[in-house]
Amino acid sequence: MPNVKAMFKELVKMPKLSSLKDVLFVGPHPDDIEFGCGALISKIKENGGTVHFLIVTDGSSGTDDPLLPPSELKKIREKEATDAAFHLKADSIDFIGFEDGGLFTSEDVTREVAKYIMKYAPDAVFSPDPHLRNECHNDHIKTGEGVRGAMQIVAYPEALKRHHVETKDANPCRKPIVLVYYFTDYPNAFEEVSKKNVGDKLAALSLHKSQMTGDSKMLLDYFLYKARQDGKKHHVLLAEVFQVIIPICQHVYSDGLKM
């Protein structure tokens, strides 16, 4: 009888995130990718990887200024997001453009994200964890659920048709793709990052000038503190943590997902 435990242990090996060669990062709003993954992105680029940013909403609700029109804020935040992405040496940035805080659904996200997965055929897709216990922002929940849905249809032409995903200029993506959640309560992987990586992250976030008011400045301090605390847990100076779901564990199997 085969040693099932040994076989499964081999199958569920976690990838080293900073060694990924081609990665799609999905953010609900401009700046979420940098908050959740900025230091890792810096390290991936140091290692020669390719990085794509995909922003789901237009960020047009992100202000307390009643005199700033949403259409103007949308332009400001797109420019900030582009500057921040390229500061981190991202290879591309795309905007889906759903209204920030709008009535789009997770199915809408699935349909749009699937197009970019087929376009880039990445080794891994990152998104916020829709199961974060305290998450009340629907844009984050819908983004996480939508990405999860996209991961499950991109390999199947009939599923793509049924979700009304146009495949004229993109072929189904049949390669195994790792799903990685940031902003998660259930990390099972960490990445040691350097002071330079964290510095790149904070510098990129500082380019989101429209957002750098009181609460956002506190978030900068929080994520620096968190990098130190996560590092301490794993006996390194600084770290970012993630929930990694390898392809075999994306359906039925759950063993191997714990840290």
C-alpha positions in Angstrom: 0.0 0.0 0.0 1.5 3.4 -0.9 2.5 5.7 1.9 -0.2 8.3 1.3 1.1 10.7 4.0 4.6 10.8 2.4 3.1 11.3 -1.1 0.8 14.1 0.0 3.7 15.8 1.9 5.6 15.9 -1.4 2.5 17.3 -3.2 1.8 20.1 -0.8 5.3 21.7 -0.7 4.9 25.5 -0.4 6.6 27.7 -2.9 9.1 30.4 -1.8 7.1 33.5 -2.6 10.0 35.8 -3.3 11.2 33.3 -6.0 8.0 33.4 -8.0 8.7 34.4 -11.6 5.4 35.9 -12.7 2.9 37.2 -10.2 -0.5 39.0 -10.5 -1.4 41.2 -7.5 -5.1 42.1 -7.2 -6.1 45.0 -5.0 -9.6 46.2 -4.1 -8.4 49.9 -4.2 -5.4 51.8 -5.1 -2.8 51.3 -2.2 -4.1 47.9 -0.9 -1.5 45.9 -2.8 1.3 48.1 -1.3 -0.1 47.8 2.2 -0.5 44.0 2.0 2.5 43.0 -0.2 4.8 46.0 -0.8 7.9 44.5 0.8 7.5 41.1 -0.8 7.0 42.8 -4.2 10.3 44.7 -3.7 12.0 41.4 -3.0 10.4 39.6 -5.9 11.8 42.3 -8.2 15.2 42.0 -6.6 15.1 38.4 -7.6 14.2 39.1 -11.2 10.5 38.3 -11.1 7.7 39.9 -13.1 4.9 41.7 -11.3 1.5 42.8 -12.5 -0.9 45.1 -10.6 -4.6 44.9 -11.1 -6.8 47.4 -9.3 -10.5 46.5 -9.0 -12.2 49.8 -8.0 -11.6 53.4 -9.0 -10.9 54.7 -5.5 -13.4 57.5 -6.0 -15.0 57.3 -2.5 -11.7 57.6 -0.7 -12.0 61.2 0.6 -13.5 63.2 3.4 -13.5 66.3 1.2 -17.2 67.0 0.2 -16.0 69.5 -2.5 -13.8 66.9 -4.4 -15.8 65.4 -7.2 -15.5 61.6 -7.5 -14.4 61.9 -11.2 -11.5 64.1 -10.1 -10.5 61.8 -7.2 -10.6 58.8 -9.6 -7.9 60.5 -11.8 -5.8 61.5 -8.8 -5.8 58.0 -7.4 -5.1 56.3 -10.8 -2.0 58.5 -11.1 -0.9 57.8 -7.5 -1.4 54.1 -8.0 0.6 54.1 -11.3 3.4 56.1 -9.6 3.5 53.8 -6.6 3.4 50.6 -8.7 6.3 51.8 -10.9 8.2 52.9 -7.8 8.1 49.2 -6.8 9.2 48.4 -10.4 6.0 46.7 -11.4 5.9 45.6 -15.0 2.3 46.6 -15.6 -0.7 48.1 -13.9 -4.4 47.7 -15.0 -7.6 49.2 -13.7 -10.9 47.4 -13.8 -12.7 50.6 -12.7 -15.7 49.4 -10.7 -17.1 52.2 -8.5 -15.4 52.4 -5.1 -18.0 51.2 -2.6 -20.4 50.5 -5.6 -22.9 47.8 -6.4 -20.7 45.5 -8.4 -20.8 41.8 -7.3 -18.1 39.2 -6.6 -19.3 37.5 -9.9 -18.5 40.8 -11.7 -15.0 40.6 -10.2 -14.7 36.9 -11.2 -15.5 37.7 -14.8 -13.0 40.6 -15.1 -10.1 39.0 -13.1 -10.4 35.9 -15.2 -9.5 37.9 -18.3 -6.2 39.1 -16.7 -5.3 35.7 -15.4 -5.6 34.4 -19.0 -3.7 37.4 -20.3 -0.7 37.1 -17.9 -0.8 33.3 -17.1 0.9 34.0 -13.7 2.5 31.5 -11.4 0.5 33.0 -8.5 -2.4 35.4 -7.9 -2.5 37.5 -4.7 -5.7 39.0 -3.2 -7.1 40.1 0.1 -8.5 37.2 2.2 -12.3 37.4 2.0 -12.5 35.6 5.3 -10.6 38.1 7.4 -12.6 38.0 10.6 -13.0 41.7 11.2 -13.4 42.7 7.5 -16.4 44.9 7.0 -15.4 46.5 3.7 -17.5 44.9 0.9 -15.0 45.8 -1.8 -12.4 43.7 0.0 -14.7 40.8 0.5 -16.0 40.9 -3.1 -12.5 41.1 -4.5 -11.3 38.1 -2.5 -14.4 36.0 -3.4 -14.2 37.2 -7.0 -10.5 36.2 -7.4 -11.2 32.8 -5.9 -14.0 32.3 -8.4 -11.8 33.4 -11.3 -9.1 30.9 -10.3 -11.6 28.0 -10.7 -12.9 28.9 -14.2 -9.9 30.0 -16.2 -8.9 26.5 -17.3 -12.3 25.5 -18.6 -13.8 27.0 -21.8 -17.3 26.0 -21.0 -17.1 27.5 -17.5 -15.7 30.7 -19.1 -18.7 30.8 -21.5 -21.2 30.3 -18.7 -19.6 33.2 -16.8 -19.8 35.3 -19.9 -16.0 35.7 -20.1 -14.9 36.6 -23.6 -12.1 34.4 -24.7 -11.5 35.7 -28.3 -8.1 37.1 -27.5 -7.1 34.9 -24.6 -6.8 31.1 -24.3 -8.0 29.2 -21.2 -5.1 29.1 -18.7 -4.4 25.5 -17.9 -1.2 25.9 -15.8 -1.5 25.4 -12.0 -1.6 28.7 -10.3 -1.0 29.4 -6.6 -3.6 31.5 -4.7 -2.1 33.7 -2.0 -4.1 35.8 0.5 -2.8 39.0 2.1 -4.7 40.8 5.0 -5.3 37.3 6.5 -6.0 35.8 9.9 -4.8 32.4 8.7 -1.1 32.8 7.6 0.7 29.6 6.7 3.8 31.2 5.1 6.1 34.1 5.8 8.7 35.9 3.8 11.7 37.5 5.5 12.1 41.0 4.0 15.0 43.5 4.4 14.9 47.1 5.7 15.3 48.2 2.0 12.2 46.1 1.0 10.2 47.7 3.8 11.5 51.1 2.9 10.4 50.6 -0.7 7.0 49.6 0.6 6.6 52.7 2.7 8.0 55.0 0.0 5.4 53.6 -2.5 2.6 54.1 0.0 3.7 57.7 0.6 3.0 58.3 -3.1 -0.7 57.8 -2.4 -0.7 61.4 -1.2 -4.5 61.9 -1.4 -4.8 59.1 1.2 -2.0 60.1 3.6 -4.2 61.7 6.1 -4.5 60.8 9.8 -5.8 57.3 9.6 -3.5 56.3 6.6 -0.4 57.7 8.4 -1.4 55.5 11.3 -1.6 52.5 8.9 2.0 53.2 7.8 3.1 52.9 11.5 0.9 49.8 11.9 2.3 47.9 9.0 5.9 48.8 10.0 5.1 47.5 13.5 3.4 44.4 12.0 6.5 43.6 9.9 8.6 43.7 13.1 6.1 41.6 15.0 5.7 39.0 12.2 9.5 38.9 12.0 9.8 38.3 15.7 7.4 35.4 15.5 9.6 33.7 12.9 13.0 34.7 14.4 13.9 37.2 11.7 14.1 41.0 11.8 11.2 41.8 9.4 8.6 39.7 7.6 5.3 39.8 5.7 2.9 36.9 6.2 0.4 35.3 3.8 -2.0 32.4 3.4 -0.8 30.3 0.5 -3.2 27.8 -1.2 -1.3 25.7 -3.6 -3.2 24.2 -6.6 -3.9 20.8 -5.1 -5.4 22.3 -2.0 -7.8 24.6 -3.9 -10.4 21.9 -4.2 -11.4 19.3 -1.5 -7.9 18.8 0.0 -7.0 20.9 3.0 -4.1 19.1 4.7 -0.9 20.9 4.3 -2.3 24.4 4.6 -1.3 25.0 8.2 2.0 26.6 9.1 
